[in-house]
């Protein structure tokens, strides 16, 4: 007879949730069952989870997605406090400045690869926790790497296409 730990390890390779976490199994079953429920049943589920009725014109698909998110949030936890603050700050900026002036900023995940072709050669940069790696060497900024590649000062974000270059008055007017 196999132990519970051995069964859980075997399940990890199969993609099944570990039996030692019953809320995961229950959540997976609940998510699967959502697809078969009627729109009226989904509206009732929404009310139980959100303590309010869903907006009248909200599609069945969006109701289903919101319920699925809330169920997963309960099982696995929600957004971190830092992420909630960031989202609130972005929402305030959008309200204050309008969509034309909105810039969400760039957040690069460690392990991401940035590729830029320059003079017929592809240059690859790997995002690290504390900087960037280019040609086997660590650098603290993309700007430094862009300068190494081009020989002149460049904004690293602009060079790698992560931020649009601001146009001067003569460029904005066009030909």
mmCIF file of the C-alpha atoms, coordinates in Angstrom:
data_MODEL
# 
_entry.id   MODEL 
# 
loop_
_atom_site.group_PDB 
_atom_site.id 
_atom_site.type_symbol 
_atom_site.label_atom_id 
_atom_site.label_alt_id 
_atom_site.label_comp_id 
_atom_site.label_asym_id 
_atom_site.label_entity_id 
_atom_site.label_seq_id 
_atom_site.pdbx_PDB_ins_code 
_atom_site.Cartn_x 
_atom_site.Cartn_y 
_atom_site.Cartn_z 
_atom_site.occupancy 
_atom_site.B_iso_or_equiv 
_atom_site.pdbx_formal_charge 
_atom_site.auth_seq_id 
_atom_site.auth_comp_id 
_atom_site.auth_asym_id 
_atom_site.auth_atom_id 
_atom_site.pdbx_PDB_model_num 
ATOM 1   C CA . UNK A 1 1   ? 0.000   0.000  0.000   1.00 0.00 ? 1   UNK A CA 1 
ATOM 2   C CA . UNK A 1 2   ? 1.435   3.374  -1.048  1.00 0.00 ? 2   UNK A CA 1 
ATOM 3   C CA . UNK A 1 3   ? 1.615   6.260  1.358   1.00 0.00 ? 3   UNK A CA 1 
ATOM 4   C CA . UNK A 1 4   ? -0.302  9.529  0.839   1.00 0.00 ? 4   UNK A CA 1 
ATOM 5   C CA . UNK A 1 5   ? 2.982   11.309 0.096   1.00 0.00 ? 5   UNK A CA 1 
ATOM 6   C CA . UNK A 1 6   ? 3.860   8.797  -2.621  1.00 0.00 ? 6   UNK A CA 1 
ATOM 7   C CA . UNK A 1 7   ? 0.379   9.178  -4.155  1.00 0.00 ? 7   UNK A CA 1 
ATOM 8   C CA . UNK A 1 8   ? 0.749   12.976 -4.135  1.00 0.00 ? 8   UNK A CA 1 
ATOM 9   C CA . UNK A 1 9   ? 4.153   12.770 -5.819  1.00 0.00 ? 9   UNK A CA 1 
ATOM 10  C CA . UNK A 1 10  ? 2.732   10.457 -8.490  1.00 0.00 ? 10  UNK A CA 1 
ATOM 11  C CA . UNK A 1 11  ? -0.124  12.904 -9.093  1.00 0.00 ? 11  UNK A CA 1 
ATOM 12  C CA . UNK A 1 12  ? 2.286   15.841 -9.491  1.00 0.00 ? 12  UNK A CA 1 
ATOM 13  C CA . UNK A 1 13  ? 3.645   14.329 -12.684 1.00 0.00 ? 13  UNK A CA 1 
ATOM 14  C CA . UNK A 1 14  ? 0.147   13.605 -13.995 1.00 0.00 ? 14  UNK A CA 1 
ATOM 15  C CA . UNK A 1 15  ? -1.131  17.133 -13.499 1.00 0.00 ? 15  UNK A CA 1 
ATOM 16  C CA . UNK A 1 16  ? -3.661  16.056 -10.871 1.00 0.00 ? 16  UNK A CA 1 
ATOM 17  C CA . UNK A 1 17  ? -3.913  18.177 -7.698  1.00 0.00 ? 17  UNK A CA 1 
ATOM 18  C CA . UNK A 1 18  ? -2.445  16.644 -4.523  1.00 0.00 ? 18  UNK A CA 1 
ATOM 19  C CA . UNK A 1 19  ? -4.980  14.860 -2.320  1.00 0.00 ? 19  UNK A CA 1 
ATOM 20  C CA . UNK A 1 20  ? -3.524  16.561 0.753   1.00 0.00 ? 20  UNK A CA 1 
ATOM 21  C CA . UNK A 1 21  ? -5.099  19.852 -0.444  1.00 0.00 ? 21  UNK A CA 1 
ATOM 22  C CA . UNK A 1 22  ? -8.845  19.122 -0.541  1.00 0.00 ? 22  UNK A CA 1 
ATOM 23  C CA . UNK A 1 23  ? -9.708  22.745 -1.368  1.00 0.00 ? 23  UNK A CA 1 
ATOM 24  C CA . UNK A 1 24  ? -7.824  22.358 -4.655  1.00 0.00 ? 24  UNK A CA 1 
ATOM 25  C CA . UNK A 1 25  ? -9.746  19.224 -5.573  1.00 0.00 ? 25  UNK A CA 1 
ATOM 26  C CA . UNK A 1 26  ? -13.033 20.884 -4.583  1.00 0.00 ? 26  UNK A CA 1 
ATOM 27  C CA . UNK A 1 27  ? -12.174 24.018 -6.561  1.00 0.00 ? 27  UNK A CA 1 
ATOM 28  C CA . UNK A 1 28  ? -11.253 22.034 -9.656  1.00 0.00 ? 28  UNK A CA 1 
ATOM 29  C CA . UNK A 1 29  ? -14.531 20.133 -9.461  1.00 0.00 ? 29  UNK A CA 1 
ATOM 30  C CA . UNK A 1 30  ? -16.493 23.352 -8.902  1.00 0.00 ? 30  UNK A CA 1 
ATOM 31  C CA . UNK A 1 31  ? -14.840 25.022 -11.905 1.00 0.00 ? 31  UNK A CA 1 
ATOM 32  C CA . UNK A 1 32  ? -15.641 22.043 -14.106 1.00 0.00 ? 32  UNK A CA 1 
ATOM 33  C CA . UNK A 1 33  ? -19.254 22.016 -12.926 1.00 0.00 ? 33  UNK A CA 1 
ATOM 34  C CA . UNK A 1 34  ? -19.735 25.720 -13.734 1.00 0.00 ? 34  UNK A CA 1 
ATOM 35  C CA . UNK A 1 35  ? -19.894 25.012 -17.472 1.00 0.00 ? 35  UNK A CA 1 
ATOM 36  C CA . UNK A 1 36  ? -23.016 22.882 -17.090 1.00 0.00 ? 36  UNK A CA 1 
ATOM 37  C CA . UNK A 1 37  ? -24.971 25.384 -14.995 1.00 0.00 ? 37  UNK A CA 1 
ATOM 38  C CA . UNK A 1 38  ? -27.690 27.590 -16.398 1.00 0.00 ? 38  UNK A CA 1 
ATOM 39  C CA . UNK A 1 39  ? -27.318 31.352 -16.578 1.00 0.00 ? 39  UNK A CA 1 
ATOM 40  C CA . UNK A 1 40  ? -29.886 31.737 -13.779 1.00 0.00 ? 40  UNK A CA 1 
ATOM 41  C CA . UNK A 1 41  ? -27.880 29.341 -11.594 1.00 0.00 ? 41  UNK A CA 1 
ATOM 42  C CA . UNK A 1 42  ? -24.727 31.336 -12.345 1.00 0.00 ? 42  UNK A CA 1 
ATOM 43  C CA . UNK A 1 43  ? -26.484 34.571 -11.324 1.00 0.00 ? 43  UNK A CA 1 
ATOM 44  C CA . UNK A 1 44  ? -27.440 32.939 -8.007  1.00 0.00 ? 44  UNK A CA 1 
ATOM 45  C CA . UNK A 1 45  ? -23.837 31.761 -7.514  1.00 0.00 ? 45  UNK A CA 1 
ATOM 46  C CA . UNK A 1 46  ? -22.616 35.293 -8.287  1.00 0.00 ? 46  UNK A CA 1 
ATOM 47  C CA . UNK A 1 47  ? -24.960 36.666 -5.624  1.00 0.00 ? 47  UNK A CA 1 
ATOM 48  C CA . UNK A 1 48  ? -23.647 34.186 -3.050  1.00 0.00 ? 48  UNK A CA 1 
ATOM 49  C CA . UNK A 1 49  ? -20.020 35.034 -3.820  1.00 0.00 ? 49  UNK A CA 1 
ATOM 50  C CA . UNK A 1 50  ? -20.294 38.806 -4.326  1.00 0.00 ? 50  UNK A CA 1 
ATOM 51  C CA . UNK A 1 51  ? -23.283 39.634 -2.077  1.00 0.00 ? 51  UNK A CA 1 
ATOM 52  C CA . UNK A 1 52  ? -24.860 41.564 -4.949  1.00 0.00 ? 52  UNK A CA 1 
ATOM 53  C CA . UNK A 1 53  ? -26.556 40.715 -8.216  1.00 0.00 ? 53  UNK A CA 1 
ATOM 54  C CA . UNK A 1 54  ? -24.444 40.736 -11.381 1.00 0.00 ? 54  UNK A CA 1 
ATOM 55  C CA . UNK A 1 55  ? -24.934 43.648 -13.770 1.00 0.00 ? 55  UNK A CA 1 
ATOM 56  C CA . UNK A 1 56  ? -28.008 42.965 -15.907 1.00 0.00 ? 56  UNK A CA 1 
ATOM 57  C CA . UNK A 1 57  ? -26.277 43.058 -19.293 1.00 0.00 ? 57  UNK A CA 1 
ATOM 58  C CA . UNK A 1 58  ? -23.241 41.025 -18.239 1.00 0.00 ? 58  UNK A CA 1 
ATOM 59  C CA . UNK A 1 59  ? -22.815 38.042 -20.566 1.00 0.00 ? 59  UNK A CA 1 
ATOM 60  C CA . UNK A 1 60  ? -22.967 34.461 -19.344 1.00 0.00 ? 60  UNK A CA 1 
ATOM 61  C CA . UNK A 1 61  ? -19.288 34.060 -20.229 1.00 0.00 ? 61  UNK A CA 1 
ATOM 62  C CA . UNK A 1 62  ? -18.210 37.014 -18.082 1.00 0.00 ? 62  UNK A CA 1 
ATOM 63  C CA . UNK A 1 63  ? -20.370 35.878 -15.174 1.00 0.00 ? 63  UNK A CA 1 
ATOM 64  C CA . UNK A 1 64  ? -18.805 32.427 -15.424 1.00 0.00 ? 64  UNK A CA 1 
ATOM 65  C CA . UNK A 1 65  ? -15.270 33.885 -15.534 1.00 0.00 ? 65  UNK A CA 1 
ATOM 66  C CA . UNK A 1 66  ? -15.906 36.139 -12.522 1.00 0.00 ? 66  UNK A CA 1 
ATOM 67  C CA . UNK A 1 67  ? -17.264 33.225 -10.498 1.00 0.00 ? 67  UNK A CA 1 
ATOM 68  C CA . UNK A 1 68  ? -14.300 31.044 -11.507 1.00 0.00 ? 68  UNK A CA 1 
ATOM 69  C CA . UNK A 1 69  ? -11.886 33.800 -10.466 1.00 0.00 ? 69  UNK A CA 1 
ATOM 70  C CA . UNK A 1 70  ? -13.571 34.238 -7.073  1.00 0.00 ? 70  UNK A CA 1 
ATOM 71  C CA . UNK A 1 71  ? -13.515 30.472 -6.414  1.00 0.00 ? 71  UNK A CA 1 
ATOM 72  C CA . UNK A 1 72  ? -9.815  30.286 -7.273  1.00 0.00 ? 72  UNK A CA 1 
ATOM 73  C CA . UNK A 1 73  ? -9.121  33.375 -5.196  1.00 0.00 ? 73  UNK A CA 1 
ATOM 74  C CA . UNK A 1 74  ? -10.711 31.697 -2.183  1.00 0.00 ? 74  UNK A CA 1 
ATOM 75  C CA . UNK A 1 75  ? -8.717  28.481 -2.691  1.00 0.00 ? 75  UNK A CA 1 
ATOM 76  C CA . UNK A 1 76  ? -5.326  29.940 -3.594  1.00 0.00 ? 76  UNK A CA 1 
ATOM 77  C CA . UNK A 1 77  ? -5.422  33.502 -2.298  1.00 0.00 ? 77  UNK A CA 1 
ATOM 78  C CA . UNK A 1 78  ? -6.014  36.789 -4.050  1.00 0.00 ? 78  UNK A CA 1 
ATOM 79  C CA . UNK A 1 79  ? -3.807  39.593 -5.231  1.00 0.00 ? 79  UNK A CA 1 
ATOM 80  C CA . UNK A 1 80  ? -0.989  40.712 -2.991  1.00 0.00 ? 80  UNK A CA 1 
ATOM 81  C CA . UNK A 1 81  ? -1.429  44.014 -1.173  1.00 0.00 ? 81  UNK A CA 1 
ATOM 82  C CA . UNK A 1 82  ? 1.344   45.520 -3.308  1.00 0.00 ? 82  UNK A CA 1 
ATOM 83  C CA . UNK A 1 83  ? -0.436  44.513 -6.530  1.00 0.00 ? 83  UNK A CA 1 
ATOM 84  C CA . UNK A 1 84  ? -3.749  45.909 -5.264  1.00 0.00 ? 84  UNK A CA 1 
ATOM 85  C CA . UNK A 1 85  ? -2.021  49.221 -4.518  1.00 0.00 ? 85  UNK A CA 1 
ATOM 86  C CA . UNK A 1 86  ? -0.428  49.254 -7.968  1.00 0.00 ? 86  UNK A CA 1 
ATOM 87  C CA . UNK A 1 87  ? -3.754  48.581 -9.692  1.00 0.00 ? 87  UNK A CA 1 
ATOM 88  C CA . UNK A 1 88  ? -5.484  51.286 -7.636  1.00 0.00 ? 88  UNK A CA 1 
ATOM 89  C CA . UNK A 1 89  ? -2.734  53.777 -8.500  1.00 0.00 ? 89  UNK A CA 1 
ATOM 90  C CA . UNK A 1 90  ? -3.037  52.931 -12.192 1.00 0.00 ? 90  UNK A CA 1 
ATOM 91  C CA . UNK A 1 91  ? -6.827  53.333 -12.036 1.00 0.00 ? 91  UNK A CA 1 
ATOM 92  C CA . UNK A 1 92  ? -6.451  56.739 -10.365 1.00 0.00 ? 92  UNK A CA 1 
ATOM 93  C CA . UNK A 1 93  ? -3.907  57.821 -12.989 1.00 0.00 ? 93  UNK A CA 1 
ATOM 94  C CA . UNK A 1 94  ? -6.244  56.732 -15.771 1.00 0.00 ? 94  UNK A CA 1 
ATOM 95  C CA . UNK A 1 95  ? -9.121  58.672 -14.225 1.00 0.00 ? 95  UNK A CA 1 
ATOM 96  C CA . UNK A 1 96  ? -7.035  61.797 -13.657 1.00 0.00 ? 96  UNK A CA 1 
ATOM 97  C CA . UNK A 1 97  ? -5.098  61.968 -16.924 1.00 0.00 ? 97  UNK A CA 1 
ATOM 98  C CA . UNK A 1 98  ? -7.337  60.104 -19.358 1.00 0.00 ? 98  UNK A CA 1 
ATOM 99  C CA . UNK A 1 99  ? -6.455  57.238 -21.655 1.00 0.00 ? 99  UNK A CA 1 
ATOM 100 C CA . UNK A 1 100 ? -4.276  59.344 -23.974 1.00 0.00 ? 100 UNK A CA 1 
ATOM 101 C CA . UNK A 1 101 ? -1.749  60.048 -21.208 1.00 0.00 ? 101 UNK A CA 1 
ATOM 102 C CA . UNK A 1 102 ? -1.931  56.675 -19.489 1.00 0.00 ? 102 UNK A CA 1 
ATOM 103 C CA . UNK A 1 103 ? 1.300   54.667 -19.127 1.00 0.00 ? 103 UNK A CA 1 
ATOM 104 C CA . UNK A 1 104 ? 1.073   51.427 -17.168 1.00 0.00 ? 104 UNK A CA 1 
ATOM 105 C CA . UNK A 1 105 ? 4.849   51.117 -17.096 1.00 0.00 ? 105 UNK A CA 1 
ATOM 106 C CA . UNK A 1 106 ? 6.893   48.090 -17.936 1.00 0.00 ? 106 UNK A CA 1 
ATOM 107 C CA . UNK A 1 107 ? 7.254   45.146 -15.597 1.00 0.00 ? 107 UNK A CA 1 
ATOM 108 C CA . UNK A 1 108 ? 9.659   42.486 -16.837 1.00 0.00 ? 108 UNK A CA 1 
ATOM 109 C CA . UNK A 1 109 ? 9.571   39.003 -15.342 1.00 0.00 ? 109 UNK A CA 1 
ATOM 110 C CA . UNK A 1 110 ? 12.863  37.261 -14.600 1.00 0.00 ? 110 UNK A CA 1 
ATOM 111 C CA . UNK A 1 111 ? 13.627  34.744 -17.328 1.00 0.00 ? 111 UNK A CA 1 
ATOM 112 C CA . UNK A 1 112 ? 12.079  36.848 -20.101 1.00 0.00 ? 112 UNK A CA 1 
ATOM 113 C CA . UNK A 1 113 ? 14.185  37.292 -23.221 1.00 0.00 ? 113 UNK A CA 1 
ATOM 114 C CA . UNK A 1 114 ? 14.387  40.576 -25.080 1.00 0.00 ? 114 UNK A CA 1 
ATOM 115 C CA . UNK A 1 115 ? 15.574  40.357 -28.675 1.00 0.00 ? 115 UNK A CA 1 
ATOM 116 C CA . UNK A 1 116 ? 16.548  43.317 -30.843 1.00 0.00 ? 116 UNK A CA 1 
ATOM 117 C CA . UNK A 1 117 ? 18.075  43.244 -34.288 1.00 0.00 ? 117 UNK A CA 1 
ATOM 118 C CA . UNK A 1 118 ? 20.706  45.909 -34.849 1.00 0.00 ? 118 UNK A CA 1 
ATOM 119 C CA . UNK A 1 119 ? 22.717  46.208 -38.070 1.00 0.00 ? 119 UNK A CA 1 
ATOM 120 C CA . UNK A 1 120 ? 21.813  42.689 -39.179 1.00 0.00 ? 120 UNK A CA 1 
ATOM 121 C CA . UNK A 1 121 ? 22.655  41.009 -35.877 1.00 0.00 ? 121 UNK A CA 1 
ATOM 122 C CA . UNK A 1 122 ? 20.166  39.738 -33.281 1.00 0.00 ? 122 UNK A CA 1 
ATOM 123 C CA . UNK A 1 123 ? 20.996  40.797 -29.721 1.00 0.00 ? 123 UNK A CA 1 
ATOM 124 C CA . UNK A 1 124 ? 19.407  38.797 -26.883 1.00 0.00 ? 124 UNK A CA 1 
ATOM 125 C CA . UNK A 1 125 ? 19.068  40.003 -23.298 1.00 0.00 ? 125 UNK A CA 1 
ATOM 126 C CA . UNK A 1 126 ? 17.804  37.829 -20.455 1.00 0.00 ? 126 UNK A CA 1 
ATOM 127 C CA . UNK A 1 127 ? 15.911  39.521 -17.619 1.00 0.00 ? 127 UNK A CA 1 
ATOM 128 C CA . UNK A 1 128 ? 17.297  38.587 -14.183 1.00 0.00 ? 128 UNK A CA 1 
ATOM 129 C CA . UNK A 1 129 ? 15.946  39.242 -10.675 1.00 0.00 ? 129 UNK A CA 1 
ATOM 130 C CA . UNK A 1 130 ? 18.477  42.021 -10.163 1.00 0.00 ? 130 UNK A CA 1 
ATOM 131 C CA . UNK A 1 131 ? 19.331  43.198 -13.668 1.00 0.00 ? 131 UNK A CA 1 
ATOM 132 C CA . UNK A 1 132 ? 20.012  41.824 -17.115 1.00 0.00 ? 132 UNK A CA 1 
ATOM 133 C CA . UNK A 1 133 ? 22.379  39.404 -18.816 1.00 0.00 ? 133 UNK A CA 1 
ATOM 134 C CA . UNK A 1 134 ? 23.864  40.208 -22.200 1.00 0.00 ? 134 UNK A CA 1 
ATOM 135 C CA . UNK A 1 135 ? 26.580  38.123 -23.864 1.00 0.00 ? 135 UNK A CA 1 
ATOM 136 C CA . UNK A 1 136 ? 27.308  36.288 -20.611 1.00 0.00 ? 136 UNK A CA 1 
ATOM 137 C CA . UNK A 1 137 ? 27.761  39.453 -18.551 1.00 0.00 ? 137 UNK A CA 1 
ATOM 138 C CA . UNK A 1 138 ? 25.430  41.000 -15.984 1.00 0.00 ? 138 UNK A CA 1 
ATOM 139 C CA . UNK A 1 139 ? 24.299  44.598 -16.313 1.00 0.00 ? 139 UNK A CA 1 
ATOM 140 C CA . UNK A 1 140 ? 22.156  46.743 -14.034 1.00 0.00 ? 140 UNK A CA 1 
ATOM 141 C CA . UNK A 1 141 ? 20.295  48.562 -16.802 1.00 0.00 ? 141 UNK A CA 1 
ATOM 142 C CA . UNK A 1 142 ? 18.966  48.091 -20.311 1.00 0.00 ? 142 UNK A CA 1 
ATOM 143 C CA . UNK A 1 143 ? 20.265  51.539 -21.175 1.00 0.00 ? 143 UNK A CA 1 
ATOM 144 C CA . UNK A 1 144 ? 23.830  50.356 -20.570 1.00 0.00 ? 144 UNK A CA 1 
ATOM 145 C CA . UNK A 1 145 ? 23.264  47.355 -22.853 1.00 0.00 ? 145 UNK A CA 1 
ATOM 146 C CA . UNK A 1 146 ? 21.688  49.527 -25.582 1.00 0.00 ? 146 UNK A CA 1 
ATOM 147 C CA . UNK A 1 147 ? 24.711  51.828 -25.397 1.00 0.00 ? 147 UNK A CA 1 
ATOM 148 C CA . UNK A 1 148 ? 27.093  48.854 -25.710 1.00 0.00 ? 148 UNK A CA 1 
ATOM 149 C CA . UNK A 1 149 ? 25.219  47.611 -28.783 1.00 0.00 ? 149 UNK A CA 1 
ATOM 150 C CA . UNK A 1 150 ? 24.868  50.932 -30.595 1.00 0.00 ? 150 UNK A CA 1 
ATOM 151 C CA . UNK A 1 151 ? 27.894  52.856 -29.403 1.00 0.00 ? 151 UNK A CA 1 
ATOM 152 C CA . UNK A 1 152 ? 25.738  55.858 -28.477 1.00 0.00 ? 152 UNK A CA 1 
ATOM 153 C CA . UNK A 1 153 ? 23.371  56.635 -25.613 1.00 0.00 ? 153 UNK A CA 1 
ATOM 154 C CA . UNK A 1 154 ? 19.914  55.098 -26.035 1.00 0.00 ? 154 UNK A CA 1 
ATOM 155 C CA . UNK A 1 155 ? 17.044  54.596 -23.628 1.00 0.00 ? 155 UNK A CA 1 
ATOM 156 C CA . UNK A 1 156 ? 17.081  50.849 -23.048 1.00 0.00 ? 156 UNK A CA 1 
ATOM 157 C CA . UNK A 1 157 ? 13.286  50.685 -22.921 1.00 0.00 ? 157 UNK A CA 1 
ATOM 158 C CA . UNK A 1 158 ? 13.005  52.518 -26.251 1.00 0.00 ? 158 UNK A CA 1 
ATOM 159 C CA . UNK A 1 159 ? 15.795  50.501 -27.896 1.00 0.00 ? 159 UNK A CA 1 
ATOM 160 C CA . UNK A 1 160 ? 14.165  47.172 -26.991 1.00 0.00 ? 160 UNK A CA 1 
ATOM 161 C CA . UNK A 1 161 ? 10.688  48.391 -27.996 1.00 0.00 ? 161 UNK A CA 1 
ATOM 162 C CA . UNK A 1 162 ? 9.242   48.421 -24.479 1.00 0.00 ? 162 UNK A CA 1 
ATOM 163 C CA . UNK A 1 163 ? 8.416   52.117 -24.588 1.00 0.00 ? 163 UNK A CA 1 
ATOM 164 C CA . UNK A 1 164 ? 7.565   54.401 -27.474 1.00 0.00 ? 164 UNK A CA 1 
ATOM 165 C CA . UNK A 1 165 ? 9.957   57.194 -28.234 1.00 0.00 ? 165 UNK A CA 1 
ATOM 166 C CA . UNK A 1 166 ? 8.562   60.675 -27.661 1.00 0.00 ? 166 UNK A CA 1 
ATOM 167 C CA . UNK A 1 167 ? 8.372   62.633 -30.844 1.00 0.00 ? 167 UNK A CA 1 
ATOM 168 C CA . UNK A 1 168 ? 9.572   66.178 -31.097 1.00 0.00 ? 168 UNK A CA 1 
ATOM 169 C CA . UNK A 1 169 ? 7.392   68.928 -32.616 1.00 0.00 ? 169 UNK A CA 1 
ATOM 170 C CA . UNK A 1 170 ? 9.070   68.636 -36.058 1.00 0.00 ? 170 UNK A CA 1 
ATOM 171 C CA . UNK A 1 171 ? 8.644   64.825 -36.152 1.00 0.00 ? 171 UNK A CA 1 
ATOM 172 C CA . UNK A 1 172 ? 5.021   64.900 -35.023 1.00 0.00 ? 172 UNK A CA 1 
ATOM 173 C CA . UNK A 1 173 ? 4.021   67.240 -37.882 1.00 0.00 ? 173 UNK A CA 1 
ATOM 174 C CA . UNK A 1 174 ? 5.014   64.655 -40.501 1.00 0.00 ? 174 UNK A CA 1 
ATOM 175 C CA . UNK A 1 175 ? 6.358   65.221 -44.030 1.00 0.00 ? 175 UNK A CA 1 
# 
